[in-house]
Amino acid sequence: MLDTINLEIAGLPSAVVGLDKLVNTTGKAMARAQGYPALPFAEFPYVASEWGSAASEAELKGRAESVVPQIVKILLGAS
């Protein structure tokens, strides 16, 4: 989190990626505490049954691919 904030302050586009459950609690609180309340996050939806250790490589790849559009939007500064 702090690395992303420091990179952004230095003018280097960066993105934080996290589970929505954590982003909406700890992540946003940490960003506010660091003086960067508008820090954008790329979020994975959290569904406990989908995040078990039995996830296949294909499922994990699909999850990673699902967040790519959010990351691109953040890095390009699109609103």
C-alpha positions as CSV (number, residue, x, y, z in Angstrom):
1,M,0.0,0.0,0.0
2,L,2.6,2.6,1.0
3,D,4.8,1.6,-1.9
4,T,1.9,2.3,-4.3
5,I,1.3,5.7,-2.6
6,N,5.0,6.6,-2.8
7,L,5.2,5.6,-6.5
8,E,2.0,7.6,-7.3
9,I,3.5,10.7,-5.5
10,A,6.7,10.2,-7.5
11,G,4.6,10.3,-10.7
12,L,4.7,6.6,-11.5
13,P,1.3,5.1,-12.1
14,S,0.7,2.2,-9.7
15,A,-2.2,0.0,-8.7
16,V,-3.2,-1.7,-5.5
17,V,-5.0,-5.0,-6.0
18,G,-7.0,-6.7,-3.2
19,L,-10.1,-8.5,-2.1
20,D,-13.0,-6.2,-1.9
21,K,-13.7,-7.2,1.7
22,L,-10.2,-6.0,2.7
23,V,-10.1,-3.0,0.4
24,N,-13.3,-1.6,1.9
25,T,-12.0,-1.9,5.4
26,T,-8.3,-2.0,6.0
27,G,-7.2,-0.8,2.6
28,K,-9.2,2.4,2.5
29,A,-8.4,3.1,6.1
30,M,-4.6,2.7,5.4
31,A,-4.8,5.0,2.4
32,R,-6.6,7.7,4.5
33,A,-4.1,7.3,7.3
34,Q,-1.3,7.9,4.7
35,G,-3.0,11.1,3.5
36,Y,-4.1,9.5,0.2
37,P,-7.8,8.9,0.6
38,A,-8.6,8.9,-3.1
39,L,-6.2,6.0,-3.9
40,P,-8.0,3.8,-6.4
41,F,-8.0,0.0,-5.9
42,A,-8.5,-2.9,-8.3
43,E,-10.8,-5.3,-6.4
44,F,-11.5,-9.0,-6.6
45,P,-14.9,-10.0,-5.2
46,Y,-14.6,-12.0,-2.1
47,V,-16.8,-15.1,-1.9
48,A,-15.4,-17.5,0.8
49,S,-16.4,-20.6,-1.1
50,E,-14.5,-19.6,-4.2
51,W,-11.2,-18.9,-2.4
52,G,-10.5,-22.3,-0.9
53,S,-7.2,-24.0,-1.3
54,A,-8.8,-26.4,-3.9
55,A,-8.9,-23.7,-6.6
56,S,-7.5,-25.0,-9.8
57,E,-4.8,-23.1,-11.8
58,A,-7.4,-22.3,-14.4
59,E,-9.7,-20.8,-11.8
60,L,-6.9,-18.7,-10.4
61,K,-5.9,-17.5,-13.8
62,G,-9.5,-16.5,-14.5
63,R,-9.7,-14.5,-11.3
64,A,-6.5,-12.7,-12.2
65,E,-7.7,-11.9,-15.7
66,S,-11.0,-10.6,-14.3
67,V,-9.2,-7.7,-12.5
68,V,-7.0,-6.7,-15.4
69,P,-9.5,-4.1,-16.8
70,Q,-9.6,-2.4,-13.4
71,I,-5.8,-2.3,-13.3
72,V,-5.5,-0.8,-16.8
73,K,-8.1,1.8,-15.9
74,I,-6.2,2.8,-12.8
75,L,-2.8,2.9,-14.5
76,L,-4.1,5.0,-17.4
77,G,-5.8,7.4,-15.0
78,A,-9.2,6.8,-16.7
79,S,-12.3,7.6,-14.7
